[in-house]
Amino acid sequence: MSERPKVLFVGLVWPEPNSTAAGQNILSYIQLFVQHGYDVTFACAADKSPHSAPLLSLGVHEKAIELNDSSFDAFVNNLAPVITVFDRFISEEQYGWRVSAAAPQSMKILDCEDLHF
């Protein structure tokens, strides 16, 4: 039996789909991966709020991470995601290089939901 492919979402904040369009957007991507059989983990350094989406009830793993901490490297290396999705440019800037080093096989996707011109 083969293991389900893993997707890692790295968020600046925990998704709040009832508070922001950005929260709705990232949650729709999470649900898409879950529906297609991926093993999804959402990692975030921010504290949860009462408005945070109930990711566990969707079958999504949650991981509290630290900024600028090598424990993230070990976490990503052990997880070995095939895809890593960053919810904002700042998330990719903070963690992208660590993903490249710890899981070089992972396709990195930058969701530009907060990119405004």
Secondary structure, DSSP 8 states (H G I E B T S, - for coil): -----EEEEEESS---TTT-HHHHHHHHHHHHHHHTT-EEEEEESS---TTS--GGGGT-EEEE--TT-THHHHHHHHH--SEEEESSHHHHHHHHHHHHHH-TTSEEEE--TT---
